[in-house]
């Protein structure tokens, strides 16, 4: 669920990729102010040492003391005696430290000084991205990020949540969104070493919709994951570029090849990152559920015993446990499904996706037929985006209908209707819950006609291997299958895409 979070942590990695100090030299290098005597040299050496001390304080977490020292050092005339690289890095670190101390005006002033010394420097621009997002200035963040990507001589270490947030902010601005994705593509940006093929699919879709067909082949060349290949095959916008009879575009073969690639690229190094999550998701698509359990057994046991990973690892561990939930559900071990979903939610709170995992607990409860418990779990969540409010309300709507609470059902319905432009999925699910197939068909057809939502809609309609519905999903899954077969839905599908049969299991499992 798109939302903005403080992102200074991601910049620390960029800053600490430099040397252990601000690289302020022991002797001045400015030709305009050469040292005149030994005392001058000693004063510069002492000044450089003070920078080293302040930077070490900042890195160790004592940013208050560091900033007090850095303010004095930044005001010193001695700073002008050093070369542009040293001045720029010193100002950059001072700006980051000021930001950590929640002094955005001072931080921005120092960072602008850094850019004056090092115009267009990608690392400084990346620091400004974080400051922009923390100040809720997405337009400025987009400008600085695009500049940084263009200037960088290697892939930037940009957190994928930053990219997701900017994507969401630009959802109604296709030209700007395409420019951002193209800049990321050209930079060679990856998520923990893996190609973000979902984003490249978004880029290809924007290229198709905005007269950039010439760029599509290069974009598709970096899309080789099964879920994305299914979307390409199903969408007629790509018929000129995708040979559905070519093994290159065979999702089943691609799934197996992707597993092999992940093993070779570093899965066996035992690191807990996006690759391991991707590996588990691909195993699920291939219906290799026992392997998902084997992959996650020790991790789940450690979490159950109270062990907790670092925040950096928590994000990926929570999603691995989410894959375990799906595998347990398919293997009929429903008594363990809820327990594992709660473990994922507990670990998820340590990372950036905690809200999603808490919501997943509610959806698991609903699928297990525990509608009232699901509603109670959702009721604990607050400060939700419009999409999040609709997700919360669809659970509360079903629970209210089950207990015969017309007022509560009407209130939940009003929330979903109010957020329907940003959350058509939940609007459609609510209509299915009501048994209003005409209304649900109208929403699904809207999604198929929408350039933004067509890919998701077509993907949801493909014929995949399925498992029996859980108790809470029986009625709504049956309504979905009936909706799929309607003549008006089939006609719209035929106009914009196609439905094919795949020997893979989709993320919905029972649809």
C-alpha positions in Angstrom: 0.0 0.0 0.0 1.7 3.2 -1.1 2.7 5.5 1.6 5.6 7.8 2.5 8.0 6.8 5.3 11.1 8.5 6.7 13.9 7.4 4.4 17.1 8.8 5.9 18.3 5.2 6.7 18.7 4.4 3.1 21.0 7.5 2.7 23.3 6.3 5.4 24.4 3.5 3.2 25.2 6.0 0.4 27.1 8.3 2.7 29.0 5.5 4.5 30.2 4.2 1.1 32.7 7.0 1.1 35.8 6.9 3.3 35.7 7.0 7.1 35.9 10.8 7.1 34.6 13.6 4.9 38.0 13.3 3.1 39.0 16.7 4.4 42.7 16.8 3.7 45.4 17.5 6.3 46.7 20.4 4.3 44.7 23.0 2.3 44.5 22.6 -1.5 42.8 25.8 -2.5 45.2 27.7 -4.7 43.5 31.0 -3.7 44.4 30.6 0.0 47.7 28.8 0.3 49.1 28.3 3.8 51.6 30.9 4.8 53.4 29.2 7.7 53.5 26.2 10.0 50.7 27.6 12.2 48.4 27.7 9.2 49.1 24.1 8.5 48.5 23.1 12.1 45.2 25.0 12.1 44.0 23.1 9.0 45.1 19.8 10.4 43.2 20.5 13.6 40.1 21.6 11.6 40.3 18.4 9.6 40.5 16.3 12.7 37.4 18.0 14.1 35.5 17.0 11.0 36.7 13.4 11.5 35.4 13.5 15.1 32.1 15.0 14.2 31.5 12.6 11.4 32.3 9.6 13.6 29.8 11.0 16.2 27.1 11.2 13.5 27.8 7.7 12.2 27.6 6.3 15.7 24.2 7.9 16.3 25.1 10.9 18.4 23.8 13.3 15.8 23.0 16.1 18.2 26.6 16.5 19.3 27.8 16.0 15.7 25.5 18.7 14.4 26.6 21.2 17.1 30.2 20.6 16.0 29.3 20.6 12.3 27.5 24.0 12.4 30.6 25.6 13.8 32.8 23.8 11.3 30.6 24.8 8.4 30.8 28.5 9.5 34.5 28.4 9.7 36.5 30.2 7.0 38.9 27.3 6.9 36.4 25.2 4.9 37.0 27.4 1.9 40.7 26.4 1.8 39.9 22.8 0.8 39.1 21.5 -2.6 35.6 21.1 -4.0 35.3 17.3 -3.3 36.1 17.8 0.4 33.9 20.8 0.8 31.0 19.0 -0.9 31.3 15.9 1.1 31.6 17.8 4.4 28.5 19.8 3.5 26.6 16.7 2.5 27.3 15.0 5.8 26.3 18.1 7.7 23.1 18.2 5.7 22.3 14.6 6.5 23.1 15.1 10.1 20.8 18.1 10.3 18.1 16.1 8.7 18.5 13.4 11.3 18.1 16.1 13.9 14.8 17.1 12.3 16.1 20.5 11.1 15.1 20.4 7.4 15.8 24.0 6.6 19.3 23.8 7.9 19.7 20.4 6.1 18.5 21.8 2.8 20.9 24.8 3.1 23.9 22.5 3.7 22.9 20.2 0.9 22.6 23.1 -1.5 26.1 24.2 -0.4 27.2 20.7 -1.2 25.7 20.9 -4.7 27.5 24.3 -5.3 30.7 22.5 -4.6 29.8 19.4 -6.6 27.2 20.3 -9.2 25.0 17.4 -10.2 26.6 14.9 -7.8 24.4 11.8 -7.7 25.1 11.1 -4.0 24.1 14.6 -2.9 21.0 14.5 -5.1 20.0 11.2 -3.5 20.4 12.7 -0.1 18.0 15.5 -1.2 15.5 12.9 -2.4 15.3 11.6 1.2 14.9 15.1 2.6 12.2 15.9 0.0 10.2 12.8 0.9 10.5 13.5 4.6 9.2 17.0 3.9 6.3 15.6 1.8 7.6 17.2 -1.4 7.2 14.3 -4.0 7.6 16.6 -7.0 11.0 17.8 -5.7 12.0 14.3 -4.9 11.1 13.1 -8.4 13.2 15.9 -9.9 16.2 15.2 -7.7 16.0 11.4 -8.2 15.7 11.8 -12.0 18.8 14.0 -12.0 20.7 11.6 -9.7 19.9 8.6 -12.0 21.1 10.5 -15.0 24.3 11.5 -13.3 25.2 8.2 -11.6 27.9 6.1 -13.1 26.6 2.9 -11.5 23.2 1.7 -10.2 21.9 3.9 -7.4 21.1 2.4 -4.0 17.5 3.7 -3.9 15.1 1.9 -1.6 12.3 0.3 -3.6 9.7 1.9 -1.2 10.9 5.3 -2.5 10.2 4.1 -6.0 6.8 2.7 -5.1 5.7 5.9 -3.4 6.8 8.0 -6.4 5.0 5.6 -8.8 1.8 6.0 -6.8 2.2 9.8 -6.7 2.5 9.8 -10.5 -0.3 7.3 -11.2 -2.3 10.0 -13.0 0.8 11.5 -14.8 1.8 8.9 -17.3 4.5 11.0 -19.0 6.3 11.8 -15.8 5.9 8.2 -14.6 7.4 6.9 -17.8 10.3 9.2 -17.5 11.1 8.0 -14.0 10.9 4.4 -14.9 13.0 5.0 -18.0 15.6 6.7 -15.8 15.7 3.7 -13.4 15.9 1.3 -16.4 18.7 3.2 -18.0 20.6 3.4 -14.6 20.4 -0.4 -14.3 18.6 -0.1 -10.9 17.7 -3.4 -9.2 16.0 -4.5 -5.9 18.6 -6.4 -3.8 20.3 -7.6 -7.0 17.1 -8.7 -8.8 15.5 -7.1 -11.9 12.3 -5.3 -10.9 10.5 -6.9 -13.8 7.1 -5.7 -12.6 8.3 -2.1 -13.0 9.7 -2.8 -16.4 6.3 -4.2 -17.4 4.8 -0.9 -16.2 7.4 0.9 -18.3 6.6 -1.2 -21.4 2.9 -0.5 -20.9 3.4 3.2 -20.6 5.6 3.1 -23.7 2.8 1.2 -25.6 0.2 3.8 -24.5 2.3 6.9 -25.2 3.7 6.3 -28.7 7.0 4.8 -27.7 6.7 1.4 -29.4 10.3 1.8 -30.6 11.5 1.4 -27.0 9.4 -1.6 -26.1 11.7 -4.4 -27.4 14.6 -3.2 -25.3 12.3 -3.1 -22.2 10.9 -6.5 -22.8 14.4 -8.0 -23.1 14.7 -7.5 -19.4 11.4 -9.1 -18.5 11.7 -12.9 -18.0 9.7 -13.7 -14.9 6.6 -15.9 -15.2 3.9 -13.6 -13.8 5.0 -10.7 -16.0 5.2 -13.0 -19.1 1.6 -14.0 -18.5 0.6 -10.4 -18.4 2.4 -9.7 -21.6 0.8 -12.6 -23.3 -2.7 -11.7 -22.2 -2.6 -8.0 -23.3 -3.1 -7.2 -27.0 -1.0 -4.1 -26.6 2.0 -6.4 -26.8 0.9 -8.6 -29.6 3.5 -7.0 -32.0 6.3 -7.8 -29.7 5.4 -11.2 -28.0 5.4 -14.5 -29.9 3.3 -16.7 -27.7 4.7 -19.8 -29.4 8.3 -18.8 -28.6 9.8 -20.7 -25.6 11.2 -17.3 -24.5 7.6 -16.3 -23.6 6.5 -19.6 -22.0 5.7 -18.8 -18.4 6.2 -22.4 -17.1 9.6 -22.7 -18.7 10.4 -19.2 -17.5 9.5 -20.1 -13.9 11.9 -23.0 -13.8 14.6 -20.9 -15.5 14.0 -18.1 -13.0 14.5 -20.5 -10.1 17.8 -21.6 -11.6 18.9 -18.0 -12.1 18.1 -17.1 -8.5 20.2 -20.1 -7.3 23.2 -19.0 -9.4 22.9 -15.3 -8.6 23.3 -15.8 -4.9 20.5 -17.8 -3.3 23.0 -20.3 -1.9 24.9 -17.6 -0.1 22.2 -17.8 2.5 21.5 -14.1 2.5 17.9 -13.1 3.5 16.9 -10.7 0.8 14.5 -10.1 -2.1 16.0 -13.0 -4.0 14.9 -15.5 -1.4 11.3 -14.1 -1.4 11.3 -14.2 -5.2 12.5 -17.8 -5.0 9.6 -18.8 -2.7 7.0 -17.0 -4.8 8.2 -18.8 -7.9 8.1 -22.1 -6.1 4.5 -21.3 -5.2 3.6 -20.6 -8.8 5.0 -24.0 -9.7 2.9 -25.6 -6.9 6.1 -26.8 -5.1 4.6 -26.1 -1.7 6.6 -28.6 0.3 9.8 -26.9 -0.9 8.5 -23.6 0.4 8.0 -25.2 3.8 11.4 -26.7 3.7 12.9 -23.3 2.8 11.1 -21.6 5.7 10.9 -24.3 8.4 13.9 -23.1 10.4 13.1 -19.4 10.0 9.5 -19.9 11.2 10.7 -21.9 14.2 13.2 -19.2 15.1 10.5 -16.5 14.9 8.1 -18.7 17.0 10.8 -18.9 19.7 11.0 -15.1 19.9 14.0 -14.4 17.8 13.9 -11.2 15.7 16.0 -10.1 12.8 17.4 -6.7 12.0 15.0 -4.2 10.4 16.7 -4.7 7.0 16.1 -8.5 7.2 12.6 -8.2 8.8 11.1 -6.9 5.6 12.1 -10.0 3.6 11.5 -12.5 6.4 7.9 -11.3 6.8 7.3 -11.9 3.1 8.9 -15.3 3.3 6.5 -16.2 6.1 3.7 -14.9 3.9 4.8 -17.4 1.2 4.7 -20.1 4.0 1.1 -19.1 4.8 0.2 -19.8 1.1 2.0 -23.2 1.1 0.3 -24.3 4.4 -3.1 -23.3 3.1 -2.6 -25.3 -0.1 -1.4 -28.3 1.8 -4.5 -28.3 4.0 -2.7 -27.3 7.2 -5.2 -24.6 8.0 -4.6 -24.9 11.7 -1.1 -23.4 11.1 -2.1 -20.8 8.6 -3.4 -18.2 11.0 -0.5 -18.8 13.4 2.0 -18.2 10.7 0.2 -15.1 9.4 0.5 -13.6 12.9 4.2 -14.4 13.0 4.6 -12.6 9.7 2.7 -9.6 11.1 4.9 -9.6 14.2 8.1 -9.6 12.2 6.6 -7.2 9.7 6.2 -4.5 12.3 10.0 -4.3 12.4 10.2 -3.4 8.7 8.5 -1.0 6.3 5.5 -3.2 5.4 4.0 -3.8 8.8 0.6 -2.5 7.9 0.2 -4.9 4.9 1.0 -7.9 7.1 -1.5 -6.8 9.8 -4.1 -6.6 7.1 -3.1 -10.0 5.8 -4.0 -11.4 9.2 -7.5 -10.0 8.8 -7.9 -11.4 5.3 -6.7 -14.8 6.5 -9.3 -14.7 9.3 -12.0 -13.8 6.7 -11.0 -16.7 4.4 -11.1 -19.1 7.4 -14.7 -18.1 8.0 -14.0 -15.9 11.0 -15.5 -12.7 9.7 -16.1 -11.1 13.1 -12.5 -11.7 14.2 -11.3 -10.4 10.9 -13.3 -7.2 11.4 -12.0 -6.8 14.9 -8.4 -7.1 13.6 -9.0 -4.5 10.9 -10.6 -2.1 13.4 -7.2 -1.8 15.2 -5.6 -0.2 12.1 -5.5 3.6 11.7 -3.9 6.3 9.5 -4.8 4.4 6.4 -4.6 5.6 2.8 -7.7 5.6 0.7 -6.9 2.2 -0.6 -6.2 1.0 2.9 -9.5 2.4 4.1 -11.3 0.5 1.3 -9.5 -2.8 2.3 -10.5 -2.3 5.9 -14.1 -1.5 4.9 -14.6 -4.5 2.7 -13.8 -6.8 5.6 -16.1 -4.8 7.9 -18.8 -4.9 5.3 -18.8 -8.7 5.1 -18.8 -9.0 8.9 -21.6 -6.6 9.3 -23.7 -8.4 6.7 -23.0 -11.7 8.4 -24.3 -10.5 11.8 -27.2 -8.5 10.3 -26.0 -5.1 11.2 -27.5 -3.0 8.5 -26.1 0.3 9.8 -22.5 -0.9 10.0 -22.8 -2.5 6.6 -24.1 0.8 5.1 -21.2 2.7 6.7 -18.6 0.3 5.4 -20.2 0.4 2.0 -20.1 4.2 1.9 -16.3 4.1 2.6 -15.7 1.7 -0.3 -17.9 3.7 -2.7 -16.1 6.9 -1.7 -12.7 5.3 -2.4 -13.7 3.4 -5.5 -11.6 5.4 -7.9 -8.4 4.3 -6.1 -9.7 0.9 -5.0 -11.8 -0.6 -7.7 -10.7 -4.1 -6.6 -12.4 -3.7 -3.3 -15.4 -2.0 -4.8 -15.8 -5.1 -7.1 -15.4 -7.5 -4.2 -18.1 -5.6 -2.2 -20.5 -6.0 -5.1 -19.7 -9.7 -5.4 -20.3 -10.0 -1.7 -23.7 -8.4 -2.2 -24.5 -10.7 -5.1 -24.7 -7.8 -7.6 -23.1 -9.4 -10.6 -24.3 -6.6 -12.9 -22.5 -4.0 -10.8 -19.4 -6.2 -10.4 -19.3 -6.7 -14.2 -19.5 -3.0 -14.8 -16.5 -2.4 -12.5 -14.5 -5.2 -14.1 -15.1 -3.9 -17.5 -14.0 -0.4 -16.3 -10.8 -2.0 -15.1 -10.3 -3.7 -18.5 -10.8 -0.4 -20.3 -8.4 1.4 -18.0 -4.8 1.6 -19.3 -3.6 1.6 -15.7 -5.7 -1.4 -14.5 -6.0 -3.5 -17.5 -2.9 -5.6 -16.8 -4.1 -6.5 -13.3 -7.6 -7.3 -14.5 -6.4 -9.5 -17.3 -4.0 -11.3 -15.0 -6.8 -12.1 -12.5 -8.9 -13.6 -15.3 -6.4 -16.2 -16.6 -7.2 -19.9 -16.1 -4.7 -21.1 -13.6 -4.6 -24.2 -11.4 -6.7 -23.7 -8.4 -7.3 -25.2 -4.9 -10.7 -25.6 -3.2 -12.0 -22.4 -1.6 -11.6 -21.9 2.2 -14.9 -21.7 4.1 -15.1 -17.9 4.1 -14.4 -17.7 0.4 -16.7 -20.3 -1.0 -19.6 -18.0 -1.9 -17.5 -15.1 -3.3 -15.2 -17.4 -5.3 -18.3 -18.9 -6.9 -19.6 -15.5 -7.7 -16.2 -14.6 -9.3 -16.3 -17.6 -11.5 -19.8 -16.7 -12.7 -18.7 -13.2 -13.3 -15.8 -14.4 -15.5 -18.2 -16.3 -17.8 -20.6 -13.4 -18.4 -20.9 -12.5 -22.1 -20.2 -8.8 -21.5 -17.0 -9.5 -19.6 -15.9 -12.0 -22.2 -16.6 -9.5 -25.0 -14.4 -6.8 -23.3 -11.6 -9.4 -22.7 -11.6 -10.3 -26.3 -11.4 -6.7 -27.4 -8.3 -5.9 -25.3 -6.7 -9.2 -24.5 -7.2 -12.9 -24.1 -7.6 -15.6 -21.4 -5.2 -18.6 -21.6 -4.7 -21.8 -19.6 -1.5 -22.2 -17.6 -0.2 -25.1 -15.6 0.7 -22.7 -12.7 -1.0 -21.6 -9.6 -2.0 -17.9 -9.3 -1.7 -15.8 -6.3 -5.5 -16.0 -5.6 -5.1 -19.9 -5.2 -8.8 -20.7 -5.3 -9.9 -18.5 -8.3 
